[in-house]
Amino acid sequence: MIIRYDLSICFDIGHLLAGYSNSISTMEFLKNYWDRIVEIHLHDGFHRKLNEHRIVKDHLPLGEGDLPIEDFFNYLHARDFKGPLVFELGFEDAKKSLKVIKERCPNIRID
């Protein structure tokens, strides 16, 4: 649909990780649609099976889900992403997420 209608993308990472779109990985989506991503909503998430139950979580602080943090931020950094990165989190969870980025990606400058 993205290609067919020539759309730009607000990449909502937590929603992808929670399985709301399909089973494509975060990095695969990022690489496949890089030239169309204009904004990123940052929050962690996951979808897992436990016995017969499906567990879905999103809007988690970074580091509490399945986002490959180092790969993701290094990819953005290497390609000089200029679009907005918006924490889709409350204030305390956004602060936790910033701390995780600083600890796990020390080469990433955060203003």
Secondary structure, DSSP 8 states (H G I E B T S, - for coil): -TTTTT--EEEEHHHHHTTSS-S--HHHHHHHTGGGEEEEEE-EEEEEEETTEEEEEEEE-TTSSS--HHHHHHHHHHTT--S-EEE-S-HHHHHHHHHHHHHH-TTS---
